[in-house]
Amino acid sequence: MTNPQGTLHGGITAAIIDDLIGATVYGMGLSNIYTTVNNVIDYFATAREGDLIIAQTTVVKRGKRIINLQCEVFLPAKKRLIAKGYSNMLNIG
């Protein structure tokens, strides 16, 4: 899951954000199916192999057709934000 420099690969960070945002919507117990419209991710710092990371999601706005969410990935030992991602989830029925 690391790149040649030994840091957490950005694609893995993006996958973590996408998975957790999807799990958050699923965990809301909605009767409809939602799909990702977009993912926007900002990278701020690196994590190295063996580092513990924590990710936390928040529902920013829940509309009738679109739910906007964010996910922040942290290095708790350093109190450092690694990445922050935003996603819009579309109600497809």
N, C-alpha and C positions, 0 to 999 in steps of 0.2 A: 503494500500500500504506500510505499515511499518512492520518491523519484531518485535519480542517480546521486543527488546531493544529500540523500538520507533524510529528507523532510517529507511530511505528509503530502501526497500528490494532490494538486488542486481538483482533479477530477473526482477523487475519492471524497474530498470535502464537499464538493457539489452533490455527489450521490447521497451523502449523509443528510444534507439539507433537504434534498428532494424527497428522500424516504421519510424523514421525520415530519415534513409538512404534509405529505400524503397520509401518514399514520394519524396525524392530528385531525385531519378532516374525517377520516374513517372513524376515529374515536368519538366524534361528535354524535354518532348514531343517527345520521341523516338517512332518510329513506331513498334518496336519489344517489346516482353515481356522479362523481366529480372527476375531471381530468385536468392535468396541468396545462395552462395556456402559455405560461412563460416562467422562466427562472432568471433572476438577476442576482449575481453574487459578487460581493466585494471582498477581496482578500487583504488582510491587514498584517498578519504575522505568520510565522511558521511553527509547526509542531514537529518534533523529532521522534524517531522510532523509540517506543517505550514511554512516551509522554501520555498522561491521562488527559483526555479531552471530554468536555461536557457540551451537549447541545440542548438548547431550549427554544421551543416554538411559542409564538403568540399569534392569536387571531387579531389582525389589525381592523378589518371591517368585514362583516358578513352581510352581503346583499342577497337579493332574491335569486340571482343567477351566478354571481361571482363572489367567492370568498378570497380576500387578500390576507396572506399570512407572512410572517417573517420567522427566521430561524437564526439564532446566534450560536456560534461555536467558540468555546472558551478553552483556554489552558488555565485551570483553576489554581495550579501551583504558583503561577506567575501573575495571576489576576489579569490575564491578557486576552483580548478579543482576537481570535484568529480570522474569523470570517463572519459575514452577515449576508443572508440571502432573503430575497423577497420572491413570492410566487402568487399568481392568480390562479385559482381553481374554478373551473367552469362546470356548472350543473348541466349534465348531458342527459338527464332523465333517470 
